[in-house]
Amino acid sequence: MTGEERERNLRAMAGTGLLGGFAHMMMFAVWQPFVLSLGVPMSTLGLLESLGGRQGLSATLTQPLAGQLADRLGRRPLVLLGHLFTVLAVILYAIAALGREWRWLLPGVVLHGLAMIASPARVSMIGESAQDGQDGQAHAMTMAWWVAPGIVAPAFGGYLAGRAGFAPVMVLRVLLEAACLLLLVAWLSETRREVSAWRGGRLGNTPRAHRAGLPKALRGFFVAVGLDAFAWGLGAALFFGLLSQAYGYDTLQLGLMLSLQCLLWALIQVPLGRWVDRHGSKRLMLLSDAVGLLVVAGWLTSRSYAAFTLWYVLYALVYATWGPAYRAYATRRVPEERRAELMGWLEAWRGLVRFVAPFLGGLLFERFGFRAPLWANAAAVVIALLAIWLGIEEVEPQLGLAAAADGDVA
């Protein structure tokens, strides 16, 4: 793969991050109030979050196959297929908004979850398009492009929903996601050096690395990552819905909260990605959940919009530290030919453990009120912190792939 192709791939990821980030962030602040406006209770919102979306059941079920397909057939086809599913999902959201019928959301969130079939391929493609030793920075840079539109998009989405209703927000997202798909078709190049062919209706020869078990050093990592996913699914995943139900905050207020958060996130994301490249991932993962615990404590003690906003802005530190750290840790532990498969299993594991958490959080809210899911969130984060501290061994960035290549497998 030429340097020009690598650079074009990163530009494609940045461009789709910019458009897709605007689309996602514009809708993120209004999504949970939109669902609740269709007459469903909080537990149904939690069920939708559990079934679909980026970490729901449908996403979970696709991940192992997604990783294997990306390693065997290539990264580009899976990235394109995933974004096609995104376009179809947001079309169904628009139909639900126009028809005021929440049942269209059921196939929509499932399709949105299936769109995560692109995730292992996308993560692997970013790392493979980066310069040697700069994969953490590349992940952080593409994430920063995705976050940057959030400085204005949530407030814009909240304002548009407040003035014109939810339907225009959904229709605009359809147009933006379709533009992302066209951009990927035009610019994206394959990064896998060897791609297996279909033979007799089956995938081609499976390399030895694909038959190997989970690297020993990743077992504690998988436990810690699963506990972390469950913890944040209990309370934080429903936060805007909780605020709209318990405090009556409107879409513009929620959008402004997210815009301020994204401003901080965009400013700190790339420096933190460089930190991963220089110092490794474990300390950043510990920092992420430690800050997260402080944020949840702030939510539990807040009583005003200003206080909730302050703590929600600081929540950007959790996102900015966790994403590059855990992805770089995982991809550095395995050779290239097994990388997307590992990411597929990792995302599947996170989704499987997290699956029931938003539904439980919704039930806790209905039974005990606003702070119950947040107390559960905090308790689970403490357990996740212990799992990271005790179960993960740090690896120097330059040694990660070497250790995996030496056969550190079950």
C-alpha positions as MATLAB code, in Angstrom:
seq = 'MTGEERERNLRAMAGTGLLGGFAHMMMFAVWQPFVLSLGVPMSTLGLLESLGGRQGLSATLTQPLAGQLADRLGRRPLVLLGHLFTVLAVILYAIAALGREWRWLLPGVVLHGLAMIASPARVSMIGESAQDGQDGQAHAMTMAWWVAPGIVAPAFGGYLAGRAGFAPVMVLRVLLEAACLLLLVAWLSETRREVSAWRGGRLGNTPRAHRAGLPKALRGFFVAVGLDAFAWGLGAALFFGLLSQAYGYDTLQLGLMLSLQCLLWALIQVPLGRWVDRHGSKRLMLLSDAVGLLVVAGWLTSRSYAAFTLWYVLYALVYATWGPAYRAYATRRVPEERRAELMGWLEAWRGLVRFVAPFLGGLLFERFGFRAPLWANAAAVVIALLAIWLGIEEVEPQLGLAAAADGDVA';
ca = [
       0.000    0.000    0.000;
       1.466    3.340   -1.056;
       1.926    6.339    1.177;
      -0.543    8.254   -0.975;
      -3.201    5.585   -0.446;
      -2.586    5.622    3.298;
      -2.961    9.389    3.389;
      -6.121    9.257    1.277;
      -7.636    6.663    3.608;
      -7.016    8.875    6.615;
      -8.498   11.831    4.745;
     -11.549    9.720    3.895;
     -11.938    8.727    7.548;
     -11.544   12.362    8.581;
     -14.079   13.556    5.993;
     -16.667   10.978    6.924;
     -15.907   11.702   10.563;
     -16.710   15.355    9.973;
     -20.012   14.692    8.163;
     -21.002   11.641   10.191;
     -19.988   13.313   13.430;
     -22.214   16.283   12.657;
     -25.098   13.913   11.833;
     -24.606   11.818   14.972;
     -24.027   14.690   17.378;
     -26.952   16.670   15.959;
     -29.261   13.750   16.734;
     -27.627   12.486   19.914;
     -28.983   15.262   22.103;
     -32.540   14.857   20.779;
     -32.666   11.063   20.355;
     -33.861   10.052   23.814;
     -36.372   12.933   24.146;
     -37.582   12.020   20.644;
     -38.180    8.383   21.599;
     -39.960    9.393   24.814;
     -42.084   11.899   22.864;
     -43.601    8.988   20.945;
     -45.293    7.806   24.145;
     -42.978    5.034   25.362;
     -41.790    4.629   28.997;
     -38.156    4.811   30.114;
     -37.850    1.020   30.234;
     -38.789    0.827   26.527;
     -36.135    3.436   25.762;
     -33.686    1.248   27.683;
     -34.837   -1.779   25.688;
     -34.204    0.045   22.397;
     -30.736    1.017   23.628;
     -30.102   -2.621   24.576;
     -31.318   -4.037   21.265;
     -29.625   -1.695   18.834;
     -27.279    1.182   18.399;
     -23.508    1.052   18.610;
     -23.357   -1.313   21.618;
     -26.688   -3.117   21.507;
     -27.470   -6.778   20.890;
     -27.590   -6.554   17.091;
     -24.153   -4.918   17.061;
     -22.860   -7.574   19.437;
     -23.994  -10.474   17.282;
     -22.288   -9.104   14.162;
     -18.868   -8.453   15.650;
     -17.156  -11.888   15.587;
     -18.218  -12.474   11.975;
     -17.368   -8.864   11.105;
     -13.807   -9.254   12.303;
     -13.252  -12.542   10.495;
     -14.723  -11.203    7.257;
     -12.570   -8.082    7.461;
      -9.428  -10.193    7.876;
     -10.349  -12.564    5.055;
     -12.190  -10.406    2.521;
     -10.626   -7.037    3.261;
     -11.457   -3.891    5.216;
     -13.093   -1.775    2.514;
     -16.167   -3.966    1.745;
     -17.091   -4.175    5.432;
     -16.716   -0.418    5.966;
     -19.000    0.283    3.001;
     -21.582   -2.302    4.060;
     -21.695   -0.918    7.589;
     -22.344    2.580    6.368;
     -25.085    1.348    4.045;
     -26.821   -0.123    7.105;
     -26.475    3.267    8.831;
     -28.220    4.993    5.925;
     -31.076    2.474    5.996;
     -31.413    2.825    9.784;
     -31.718    6.605    9.762;
     -34.291    6.383    6.943;
     -36.449    4.320    9.319;
     -35.903    6.909   12.078;
     -37.165    9.577    9.685;
     -40.234    7.484    8.871;
     -40.923    7.064   12.601;
     -40.660   10.814   13.139;
     -42.859   11.681   10.165;
     -45.495    9.074   11.063;
     -45.290    9.523   14.869;
     -45.015    5.731   15.214;
     -42.296    4.391   17.528;
     -42.439    0.834   16.153;
     -40.407    1.912   13.103;
     -37.581    2.438   15.578;
     -37.333   -1.292   16.307;
     -35.971   -2.307   12.872;
     -34.118    0.998   12.762;
     -32.068    0.398   15.913;
     -31.397   -3.192   14.830;
     -30.033   -1.957   11.494;
     -28.030    0.698   13.311;
     -26.515   -2.068   15.398;
     -25.758   -4.119   12.291;
     -23.878   -1.088   10.964;
     -21.226   -1.948   13.539;
     -20.165   -4.729   11.177;
     -17.813   -2.017    9.911;
     -16.182   -1.355   13.292;
     -13.366   -3.974   13.334;
     -12.515   -3.174    9.715;
     -12.536    0.569   10.333;
     -10.379    0.370   13.460;
      -7.917   -1.923   11.685;
      -7.854    0.259    8.566;
      -7.005    3.366   10.588;
      -4.125    1.602   12.327;
      -2.830    0.131    9.053;
      -2.998    3.511    7.302;
      -1.019    5.254   10.036;
       2.730    5.736   10.125;
       4.640    3.152   12.166;
       4.314    3.780   15.898;
       1.601    6.411   15.432;
      -1.538    4.274   15.563;
      -2.746    5.831   18.819;
      -2.385    9.277   17.308;
      -4.208    8.165   14.133;
      -7.134    6.799   16.153;
      -7.228   10.012   18.157;
      -7.060   12.215   15.056;
      -9.963   10.477   13.305;
     -11.952   10.601   16.533;
     -11.198   14.315   16.836;
     -12.610   14.956   13.360;
     -15.737   13.049   14.418;
     -16.049   15.023   17.641;
     -15.292   18.499   16.276;
     -18.744   19.055   14.686;
     -20.216   18.397   18.114;
     -19.192   21.912   19.098;
     -22.155   23.252   17.098;
     -24.206   20.243   15.916;
     -26.012   19.325   19.196;
     -27.130   22.887   19.859;
     -28.240   23.167   16.241;
     -30.143   19.857   16.476;
     -31.770   20.864   19.743;
     -32.781   24.241   18.324;
     -34.136   22.688   15.107;
     -36.118   20.074   17.019;
     -37.525   22.717   19.345;
     -38.607   24.993   16.493;
     -39.619   22.564   13.731;
     -40.021   19.188   15.431;
     -37.948   16.009   15.315;
     -38.657   15.044   11.695;
     -36.347   17.663   10.060;
     -33.476   16.472   12.263;
     -33.974   12.885   11.109;
     -34.281   13.816    7.427;
     -31.130   15.936    7.570;
     -29.248   13.024    9.089;
     -30.330   10.791    6.193;
     -28.761   13.248    3.733;
     -25.515   13.545    5.704;
     -25.072    9.796    6.138;
     -25.724    9.237    2.414;
     -22.993   11.790    1.630;
     -20.599    9.859    3.901;
     -21.285    6.638    2.018;
     -20.567    8.297   -1.340;
     -17.309    9.732    0.006;
     -16.139    6.318    1.213;
     -16.971    4.696   -2.125;
     -14.909    7.336   -3.943;
     -11.812    7.571   -1.699;
     -11.287    4.437    0.361;
      -8.501    1.970   -0.569;
      -7.965   -1.549    0.732;
      -5.219   -1.960    3.368;
      -5.007   -5.754    3.716;
      -1.955   -7.030    1.907;
      -3.396  -10.514    1.474;
      -7.127  -11.101    1.074;
      -8.537  -14.628    0.921;
     -10.923  -15.604   -1.842;
     -14.252  -17.395   -1.608;
     -13.762  -21.043   -2.507;
     -16.587  -23.448   -2.975;
     -18.980  -21.169   -1.098;
     -16.620  -20.920    1.867;
     -13.888  -18.572    2.892;
     -10.420  -19.444    1.714;
      -7.656  -21.015    3.743;
      -7.610  -19.826    7.309;
      -4.172  -18.744    8.545;
      -2.800  -20.365   11.679;
      -3.279  -17.121   13.596;
      -7.009  -17.292   13.031;
      -7.182  -20.690   14.683;
      -5.214  -19.586   17.716;
      -6.927  -18.762   20.962;
      -7.194  -15.478   22.781;
      -3.740  -14.125   23.767;
      -3.127  -14.743   27.458;
      -2.319  -11.105   28.085;
      -5.744  -10.104   26.781;
      -7.876  -12.224   29.112;
      -7.772   -9.737   31.984;
      -8.199   -6.953   29.450;
     -11.418   -8.526   28.119;
     -12.815   -8.827   31.649;
     -11.999   -5.197   32.448;
     -13.423   -3.864   29.182;
     -16.634   -5.864   29.644;
     -17.143   -4.559   33.183;
     -16.537   -1.016   31.970;
     -19.139   -1.363   29.194;
     -21.737   -2.701   31.643;
     -21.063    0.097   34.123;
     -21.590    2.936   31.646;
     -24.654    1.255   30.153;
     -26.505    1.438   33.495;
     -26.749    5.193   33.902;
     -24.720    7.318   31.505;
     -26.263    5.623   28.457;
     -29.680    6.992   29.481;
     -28.504   10.335   30.859;
     -30.349   12.691   28.504;
     -33.528   10.670   28.841;
     -33.181   10.771   32.616;
     -32.713   14.557   32.588;
     -35.648   15.158   30.259;
     -37.961   13.000   32.385;
     -36.795   14.036   35.869;
     -36.032   17.727   35.268;
     -37.910   18.581   32.091;
     -34.875   19.908   30.198;
     -35.702   20.603   26.544;
     -33.749   19.607   23.437;
     -31.949   22.946   23.157;
     -30.676   22.705   26.738;
     -29.483   19.147   26.148;
     -27.903   20.159   22.856;
     -25.961   22.976   24.500;
     -24.632   20.549   27.112;
     -23.344   18.226   24.409;
     -21.866   21.078   22.362;
     -19.815   22.280   25.326;
     -18.679   18.736   26.021;
     -17.562   18.266   22.410;
     -15.584   21.518   22.524;
     -13.437   20.139   25.350;
     -13.307   16.683   23.738;
     -12.024   18.086   20.433;
      -9.313   20.102   22.189;
      -7.872   17.211   24.198;
      -8.354   14.188   21.922;
      -5.202   14.394   19.788;
      -2.793   15.167   22.676;
      -4.160   12.178   24.562;
      -3.687   10.006   21.466;
      -0.014   11.028   21.392;
       0.206   10.121   25.095;
      -0.884    6.555   24.234;
       1.836    6.278   21.592;
       4.501    7.407   24.060;
       3.445    5.855   27.350;
       1.024    2.982   26.714;
      -2.637    2.396   27.456;
      -3.212    1.047   30.965;
      -2.649    4.298   32.834;
      -4.961    6.144   30.478;
      -7.680    3.510   30.982;
      -7.340    3.883   34.750;
      -7.516    7.660   34.417;
     -10.617    7.367   32.239;
     -12.659    5.427   34.786;
     -11.298    7.433   37.734;
     -12.483   10.649   36.078;
     -15.723    8.909   35.169;
     -16.341    8.003   38.802;
     -15.843   11.639   39.751;
     -18.301   12.715   37.031;
     -20.998   10.311   38.234;
     -20.492   11.592   41.786;
     -21.031   15.086   40.409;
     -24.266   14.040   38.718;
     -25.478   12.472   41.947;
     -24.950   15.691   43.899;
     -26.148   18.150   41.232;
     -29.463   19.962   41.476;
     -29.227   22.665   38.800;
     -28.830   22.807   35.025;
     -25.484   24.612   35.397;
     -24.102   21.875   37.662;
     -25.256   19.048   35.389;
     -23.712   20.885   32.436;
     -20.352   21.335   34.175;
     -20.059   17.651   35.004;
     -21.294   16.582   31.569;
     -18.588   18.721   29.945;
     -15.957   16.990   32.097;
     -17.395   13.657   30.924;
     -15.491   14.388   27.673;
     -12.334   13.300   29.502;
     -13.782    9.809   29.847;
     -14.433    9.466   26.115;
     -11.152   11.066   25.061;
      -9.021    8.829   27.261;
     -10.806    5.511   26.886;
     -11.219    5.202   23.098;
      -7.597    5.487   21.889;
      -6.266    3.622   24.927;
      -8.285    0.413   24.753;
      -8.203    0.183   20.947;
      -4.445    0.703   20.743;
      -3.907   -1.816   23.574;
      -5.899   -4.483   21.741;
      -4.466   -3.963   18.258;
      -0.870   -3.910   19.508;
      -1.288   -7.362   21.045;
      -1.943   -9.287   17.824;
      -0.416   -9.478   14.339;
      -2.104   -7.770   11.387;
      -3.767  -10.906    9.973;
      -5.722  -11.409   13.197;
      -6.323   -7.787   14.177;
      -9.859   -7.211   12.885;
     -11.004  -10.605   14.178;
      -9.787   -9.690   17.658;
     -11.545   -6.317   17.505;
     -14.715   -8.102   16.420;
     -14.628  -10.427   19.404;
     -13.785   -7.529   21.705;
     -16.752   -5.443   20.557;
     -18.998   -8.513   20.719;
     -17.901   -9.169   24.295;
     -18.508   -5.542   25.296;
     -21.962   -5.580   23.743;
     -22.910   -8.938   25.258;
     -21.961   -7.827   28.766;
     -23.586   -4.413   28.302;
     -26.755   -5.715   26.627;
     -29.059   -5.751   29.630;
     -27.573   -2.685   31.365;
     -29.685    0.121   29.769;
     -32.881   -1.872   30.342;
     -31.921   -2.366   34.005;
     -31.127    1.327   34.242;
     -34.570    2.195   32.898;
     -36.230   -0.111   35.405;
     -34.211    1.403   38.261;
     -35.370    4.870   37.216;
     -39.030    3.818   37.081;
     -38.824    2.062   40.451;
     -36.503    4.321   42.492;
     -36.060    7.573   40.600;
     -33.354    9.630   38.888;
     -30.354    8.734   41.044;
     -30.817    4.957   41.237;
     -29.229    4.107   37.853;
     -26.403    6.548   38.592;
     -25.618    4.868   41.923;
     -25.509    1.528   40.085;
     -23.260    3.124   37.445;
     -20.836    4.354   40.122;
     -20.651    1.009   41.928;
     -19.930   -0.832   38.695;
     -17.195    1.657   37.715;
     -15.385    0.938   41.000;
     -15.363   -2.763   40.100;
     -14.141   -1.956   36.573;
     -11.283    0.136   37.986;
     -10.141   -2.777   40.133;
     -10.288   -5.089   37.120;
      -8.127   -2.709   35.038;
      -5.600   -2.270   37.849;
      -5.280   -5.973   38.683;
      -6.022   -7.643   35.352;
      -4.165   -5.637   32.698;
      -0.425   -5.715   32.089;
       1.009   -2.642   30.382;
       2.947   -3.161   27.162;
       5.361   -0.647   25.717;
       4.022    0.570   22.356;
       6.996   -0.691   20.342;
       6.818   -4.156   21.953;
       3.129   -4.883   21.519;
       3.154   -6.597   18.125;
       6.398   -8.375   18.834;
       4.905  -10.005   21.919;
       1.896  -11.185   19.954;
       4.035  -12.495   17.121;
       6.039  -14.586   19.581;
       3.005  -16.807   20.149;
       1.513  -15.506   23.401;
      -1.633  -17.523   22.830;
      -3.572  -20.190   24.641;
];
